[in-house]
């Protein structure tokens, strides 16, 4: 198979084309990451008047802190729940919309709207609906004998942030799943139906394997979303409480650094979180991608 290559007569032209993106990446990603790495080896007083180099003391104190170690477990639970639920619901909705011919555009528009909502706004919306005093959902749950109070119950608080984060991400996953479903030829499913395969068998043996590239891409995106982009949702709903029940790693970085004024520990936590995400992406590309059928 012969591939086409783009040849530039001027060597400076390709550099000029990618220069804006390189500058943005350097200013907003590389430089802050290097600053965080440097700060993770330093100890600074709350007023920023004196800084001392402490080598790995910030890291050793973190791994000796039981509250930080427990945040690992909460983050794993939260990220797994959000990723699985957001992708599962989005796939079900995309499969349902792909079967609707006349109203597909209207359904798609309605399902995409939540993605335009800011994370903190999404968190506040669900906070109002689950508010024990004025929320409609605690009242409905109370009719079934279920007591809801995310202010005092850590389990209720975790369920609240998982629901809010999942609802915010479903729209994004839905768009990609719908595009993937529409790119699958109908002739494949029709041939399987002629052979006697039922709708569920056709979906799991034909449609789902052909969606594996889209699923793999969304798996990476959703893991990064749950680890990094859910700060606004947690801040708008529970602020990490009650009793640290929803204080996941990304929120703990903010709480220790900006509220507790422990810049060195906060920087070390951000570096560890970045390494965790890099490791997860590496594992996904190294092992999970083998099951992807392109």
N, C-alpha and C positions, 0 to 999 in steps of 0.2 A: 504493500500500500504506500503510495507516494504522497507525502505531505507537502503542503504549500508553506513557504516561508516568506515573511515580509522583509523586503530589503530596503533599507533607508540609504539614500544617496549621501545624506549628511549625518555623520555620527552624533552630532549634538542634538538632533531632532528627537530621537527616542528618549534621551535623558531629559529634555525639556518637557516632553509629554508626561512623564511620570514624576517630574520634580514637584508639582503641587501636592500630590498625594504623599510623597516622601517627606515634604516639609510638615504637613499636617500630622503624619505619623510620628515624626521626630518630636514635635512640640507637645502634642497631646497624649502620646503613649510612651515613647522611648524615654524622653526626659523625665516625666513624672515617675516612671518605673525605676530609673536610676536614682532619683532623689529618695524614693522609698527604701531602696536597698541601702543607700548610705545612712539614712536615718535609723534603720533597724540595728545598726551597730553603734548607735550613739544614745546617750541619755541627756535629756534636756529638761531644765527646770520649767515649771508651769508658765513662767513669764518670758521664757525665751532669752534670758540674759546670759546663761552659761550652758555650754555643751561639752560633754566629755565622751571620749571614745571608750566603749566598754566591751568591745569584741562581741562574743556570742551570749552575753549575759541576758539580753532580752529574750533570746530563743530558749535558753535553758529555764528561765523563770516561767515562760509560757507553758512548756511541757510538764512543769511541776505544779501548775495551777489546775486544780480540779474543775474549776468553772470553765476554763478554756477547753479542757478535754471533753467535758460534757457537751460543749457547743459543737464538737465534731459529730457526736451522735445525733443531735438535733438537726444539724445541717444535712447529714446523710438521709435521715428520715424525711425531712422537708423536700429536698431535691428529688428524691426517688418518687415521692407521692405526687409532686407537681408535674414531673416529667411524664410519668405513666398516665395520670388522669388527663392532662392536657392533650397528649397525643391520642389517647383512646377516644375521648369525646370528639376531638376534631376529625378523626378518621370515620367515626360513625356518622357525624353530620355531613361530611363530604360524600360519603357513600349514599346517604339519603338524598342529597341535593343532586348528585349525578344521575339519579333515576327520575328526577322531576324535569320535564321538558319545558312546560309553559312558564312556570314561575321560578326557574332556576336563578335568573338574574336578581329577582326581588329577594329571594332567600339569601343569596350570596351577599347582597348589600347589607341586609339586616345583621347577618352573622359577622360581618367585617367591622361594623361600627365599634364594638368594644375595644378593638386594637387602637383606636384613635384616642382613647381615654388615657390620661396620664396615670402612672402607677399609684401615686399618692391619692389621686381622685378615686381610683378604683378601690383603694383600701378604705377610704372614708365612706364610699357608697355601701360597702359591705359592713362597715362598722355601724352605720345607721340601721341597716336591716337586721343586724344581730344584736343591737343594743338592748340590754336586759330591761331598760326602763321604757323606751319608746319604740323599739324595733318590732316589726310585724312577725318576723320569724320566731323569736322566742315565745310570742303569744301562741302561734300555731303549734309549736312543739309542746307547749304547756297543755294544749288540749289532748295530747296523747300521753300525758304524764311524764314528759321529758323536761327536766329543768336545765335551762341554758344560762350560763353566766361566764363569759370569757374574761371578766375582770378578776375572778377568784379561782377559776379552774384552768389549769395549764393545758389540759386536753382540749377543752373547748377553744382556747386561744389558738392552739396549733391547728385545729380543724378550720377555724376562721381564716387564718392566713393562707392555708393550703387552698381553700375554696376561692379566696380573692385572687391569689396568684394564678391558679388554674384558669379561672374565668378570663383573666386578662390575656393569657397566652393562647387560648383556644382559637381565636380568630386568625392569628398568624399561622398556626399549624393547619388550619382549615384551608387557607388559600393554597398552600403547597400540596396538600393531599388532593384537593379538588383538581388542580392542574395535572397532577400525576395520574389521577383516575381518567381524566379526559384524554390523556395521551395514549391510553391503552386501547388497542384496536378491539372493536366489538366482535370482530370475527372470531377471536379466540374464545370468548365466553359463549358465543353462539355455537361453535363447534363442540365445546364441552357439553352444552345443554343437549345437543343432538345425541351425544354419546350417553346421555342419561344422568349427568352430574347435576346435583341440586344446587340451589343458589349459594348455600353455605360452603359446599365443597368447591364450587367455582371460585368463590372469593378467597378461600384459604390456599388453594392449590394453583391458581392462575393470577388473580389480581394482587394478592398480598406479596408474592415473590417479585412481581414486576414493579411493585412500589418500594422495594428495598432500598434503592438509591435515595429516594425522597425520605424514607424513614430514617436512614442512616444520617442524612444531613440534619433532619429535625431533631434527632437524638442529641447531636452535638450542640445545636442551638439551644435546646431546652435545658440541657445541663448547665450551660453557661448562663442562661437566663435565671435559673433557680439559684445559682451560686452568687450572681452579681447584681442582676437587675431587679431584685425583689426588695431592695432596701426601702424604697418609697412606700410599698405596700405594708411592710411591717411597721414602719414609722407612723403611718396613718391609721393603723388599726390597734396595735398592742404596744408599740414602743419597746418591744423585747420582753414584755411581761406576760402574765404575772409571775413574779419570782424567777425571772430569766427563762421562762418556759418557751419563749419564741425568740430568744436572743441567739440567732444563728451567726455564723462566722462573719458575714459581711456587715451585719448590724453591730457586732461586737467591736469591729474595727472603728466604727464611728463612735460608739459609746465610750470606749477607752481613750480614743485620741482626742475627740472634740468635747466630750462631756467630762471625762476623767482627766484630760490634759496630760495623758501619758503618751507622748508622741513616739518615743522609741518602741514601746510595746505595740502600739497601733501599727507602726510601720512594719515591724516584724510579723504581725498577724497578716497584713496585706501581702507581704512577700510569700508567706506560707500558703495563703489562699491562692495566689497566682500560680505557685508551683503545683498545688493540688489540681487546679483546672488544666494546666499543661500536661500533667501526668494522665489525667482522665482522657483528654483528647488523644494523647499518644496511644493509650490502651485501646481506645475505640478504633483508631486508624490501623493499629497493628494487628488486632485480633477480631474485632467486630466486623470490619470491612471485608473480611474473607467470606462472610456469608452474604455479602451484597451481590446481586446479579445485575450486571450492567447490560 
